[in-house]
Amino acid sequence: MGTDDEKGSVAMAREADGVSEDTEAIRMLIERWAQAVCEHDYRGILVDHDPDIVMFDVPPPMRSRGIDAYRRTWDLFFTVHRPSDAFDILEIEVTAGRDVAFAVAMMRCGGPSGGRDSYPLDFRLTVGLRKVGGRWRVVHEHHSVPAN
């Protein structure tokens, strides 16, 4: 990690070339996606994903290729996740270039705190994005949990 002065210089450089706007746009895209997951809103989940997305997930199939396969992974998830359950971003970091970016996040999903069916799960999210036609698209998504 750099000093505060070095971090400030990087932030100013990013603002000067417009990257900070992209960083914020990506952050908002991921927040909208997480909200769509909470609401079981398939359209909202898929809207910013590339037709050729590749996703690595925790349950089988561990790799999905294409938007139709990606959509089907949510069918399984929604058998255990209710719209009232958490799907929260705890931390997020975005690094954006002019047409390629990635984000890493710590997240939590699970039932209502303390409820009979509570199953809180902390997991990691990594997202790779590409700017296509001036719009950020998720081309890679990776969910993982720490090994015990």
VOTORKE-185337 format. One record per residue (C-alpha): residue in three letters; residue number from 1; x, y, z; chain. Coordinates in nm, 3 decimals. Layout:
<pts>
PT   type   seq         x         y         z   mol
PT    ALA   NUM         X         Y         Z     A
...
</pts>
This chain:
<pts>
PT   type   seq         x         y         z   mol
PT    MET     1     0.000     0.000     0.000     A
PT    GLY     2     0.120     0.350    -0.078     A
PT    THR     3     0.124     0.659     0.136     A
PT    ASP     4    -0.178     0.888     0.158     A
PT    ASP     5    -0.003     1.131    -0.082     A
PT    GLU     6     0.056     0.849    -0.332     A
PT    LYS     7    -0.306     0.736    -0.303     A
PT    GLY     8    -0.422     1.093    -0.360     A
PT    SER     9    -0.205     1.120    -0.671     A
PT    VAL    10    -0.352     0.800    -0.811     A
PT    ALA    11    -0.707     0.921    -0.738     A
PT    MET    12    -0.638     1.255    -0.910     A
PT    ALA    13    -0.487     1.076    -1.211     A
PT    ARG    14    -0.793     0.852    -1.234     A
PT    GLU    15    -1.027     1.151    -1.216     A
PT    ALA    16    -0.829     1.331    -1.485     A
PT    ASP    17    -0.873     1.048    -1.736     A
PT    GLY    18    -1.233     0.969    -1.646     A
PT    VAL    19    -1.163     0.638    -1.473     A
PT    SER    20    -1.331     0.749    -1.149     A
PT    GLU    21    -1.661     0.783    -1.339     A
PT    ASP    22    -1.615     0.428    -1.466     A
PT    THR    23    -1.527     0.306    -1.117     A
PT    GLU    24    -1.847     0.455    -0.981     A
PT    ALA    25    -2.053     0.318    -1.271     A
PT    ILE    26    -1.917    -0.032    -1.203     A
PT    ARG    27    -1.979    -0.002    -0.831     A
PT    MET    28    -2.340     0.096    -0.904     A
PT    LEU    29    -2.378    -0.189    -1.156     A
PT    ILE    30    -2.272    -0.442    -0.890     A
PT    GLU    31    -2.499    -0.284    -0.629     A
PT    ARG    32    -2.796    -0.305    -0.872     A
PT    TRP    33    -2.707    -0.669    -0.944     A
PT    ALA    34    -2.697    -0.753    -0.571     A
PT    GLN    35    -3.034    -0.583    -0.519     A
PT    ALA    36    -3.180    -0.777    -0.813     A
PT    VAL    37    -3.056    -1.101    -0.653     A
PT    CYS    38    -3.228    -1.001    -0.327     A
PT    GLU    39    -3.552    -0.949    -0.517     A
PT    HIS    40    -3.516    -1.264    -0.733     A
PT    ASP    41    -3.537    -1.033    -1.035     A
PT    TYR    42    -3.389    -1.236    -1.323     A
PT    ARG    43    -3.402    -0.944    -1.566     A
PT    GLY    44    -3.210    -0.723    -1.323     A
PT    ILE    45    -2.957    -0.999    -1.257     A
PT    LEU    46    -2.888    -1.054    -1.627     A
PT    VAL    47    -2.915    -0.704    -1.774     A
PT    ASP    48    -2.546    -0.609    -1.745     A
PT    HIS    49    -2.402    -0.953    -1.822     A
PT    ASP    50    -2.243    -1.037    -2.156     A
PT    PRO    51    -2.410    -1.310    -2.365     A
PT    ASP    52    -2.080    -1.504    -2.351     A
PT    ILE    53    -2.026    -1.472    -1.974     A
PT    VAL    54    -1.817    -1.733    -1.795     A
PT    MET    55    -1.897    -1.791    -1.428     A
PT    PHE    56    -1.718    -2.003    -1.169     A
PT    ASP    57    -1.946    -2.088    -0.877     A
PT    VAL    58    -1.939    -2.285    -0.553     A
PT    PRO    59    -2.209    -2.548    -0.625     A
PT    PRO    60    -2.208    -2.756    -0.941     A
PT    PRO    61    -2.188    -2.681    -1.217     A
PT    MET    62    -1.873    -2.508    -1.104     A
PT    ARG    63    -1.833    -2.345    -1.447     A
PT    SER    64    -2.111    -2.197    -1.659     A
PT    ARG    65    -2.067    -2.056    -2.009     A
PT    GLY    66    -2.318    -1.826    -2.174     A
PT    ILE    67    -2.609    -1.622    -2.044     A
PT    ASP    68    -2.859    -1.912    -2.049     A
PT    ALA    69    -2.635    -2.134    -1.835     A
PT    TYR    70    -2.565    -1.838    -1.604     A
PT    ARG    71    -2.940    -1.778    -1.563     A
PT    ARG    72    -2.999    -2.143    -1.470     A
PT    THR    73    -2.751    -2.115    -1.181     A
PT    TRP    74    -2.990    -1.872    -1.015     A
PT    ASP    75    -3.272    -2.130    -1.028     A
PT    LEU    76    -3.071    -2.347    -0.789     A
PT    PHE    77    -2.974    -2.054    -0.564     A
PT    PHE    78    -3.337    -1.941    -0.532     A
PT    THR    79    -3.441    -2.282    -0.398     A
PT    VAL    80    -3.263    -2.187    -0.072     A
PT    HIS    81    -3.261    -1.805    -0.084     A
PT    ARG    82    -3.581    -1.612    -0.017     A
PT    PRO    83    -3.638    -1.250    -0.126     A
PT    SER    84    -3.629    -1.149     0.243     A
PT    ASP    85    -3.282    -1.304     0.288     A
PT    ALA    86    -2.960    -1.105     0.291     A
PT    PHE    87    -2.739    -1.068    -0.015     A
PT    ASP    88    -2.516    -0.788     0.104     A
PT    ILE    89    -2.197    -0.628    -0.020     A
PT    LEU    90    -1.971    -0.588     0.285     A
PT    GLU    91    -1.669    -0.446     0.101     A
PT    ILE    92    -1.600    -0.368    -0.262     A
PT    GLU    93    -1.297    -0.249    -0.459     A
PT    VAL    94    -1.309    -0.157    -0.826     A
PT    THR    95    -1.016    -0.111    -1.063     A
PT    ALA    96    -1.109     0.029    -1.403     A
PT    GLY    97    -0.914     0.101    -1.717     A
PT    ARG    98    -1.057     0.252    -2.032     A
PT    ASP    99    -1.227    -0.066    -2.155     A
PT    VAL   100    -1.141    -0.344    -1.907     A
PT    ALA   101    -1.209    -0.354    -1.533     A
PT    PHE   102    -1.240    -0.587    -1.239     A
PT    ALA   103    -1.401    -0.570    -0.899     A
PT    VAL   104    -1.350    -0.774    -0.584     A
PT    ALA   105    -1.599    -0.788    -0.301     A
PT    MET   106    -1.669    -0.956     0.028     A
PT    MET   107    -2.035    -1.046     0.054     A
PT    ARG   108    -2.284    -1.217     0.284     A
PT    CYS   109    -2.598    -1.406     0.203     A
PT    GLY   110    -2.838    -1.590     0.426     A
PT    GLY   111    -3.164    -1.600     0.610     A
PT    PRO   112    -3.290    -1.350     0.863     A
PT    SER   113    -3.051    -1.312     1.154     A
PT    GLY   114    -3.137    -1.551     1.434     A
PT    GLY   115    -3.426    -1.708     1.246     A
PT    ARG   116    -3.489    -2.083     1.247     A
PT    ASP   117    -3.373    -2.109     0.887     A
PT    SER   118    -3.076    -1.874     0.922     A
PT    TYR   119    -2.774    -1.981     0.718     A
PT    PRO   120    -2.539    -1.685     0.690     A
PT    LEU   121    -2.263    -1.743     0.439     A
PT    ASP   122    -1.972    -1.510     0.379     A
PT    PHE   123    -1.833    -1.540     0.028     A
PT    ARG   124    -1.598    -1.368    -0.215     A
PT    LEU   125    -1.697    -1.220    -0.548     A
PT    THR   126    -1.466    -1.135    -0.835     A
PT    VAL   127    -1.611    -0.973    -1.147     A
PT    GLY   128    -1.434    -0.905    -1.477     A
PT    LEU   129    -1.588    -0.642    -1.704     A
PT    ARG   130    -1.538    -0.510    -2.053     A
PT    LYS   131    -1.672    -0.185    -2.195     A
PT    VAL   132    -1.873    -0.262    -2.508     A
PT    GLY   133    -2.038     0.021    -2.700     A
PT    GLY   134    -1.974     0.259    -2.411     A
PT    ARG   135    -2.143     0.028    -2.159     A
PT    TRP   136    -1.983    -0.193    -1.895     A
PT    ARG   137    -2.066    -0.564    -1.934     A
PT    VAL   138    -1.984    -0.846    -1.692     A
PT    VAL   139    -1.784    -1.104    -1.888     A
PT    HIS   140    -1.656    -1.309    -1.593     A
PT    GLU   141    -1.802    -1.372    -1.249     A
PT    HIS   142    -1.646    -1.587    -0.976     A
PT    HIS   143    -1.802    -1.677    -0.641     A
PT    SER   144    -1.593    -1.855    -0.380     A
PT    VAL   145    -1.594    -1.950    -0.015     A
PT    PRO   146    -1.293    -2.004     0.210     A
PT    ALA   147    -1.181    -2.365     0.239     A
PT    ASN   148    -1.209    -2.514     0.587     A
</pts>
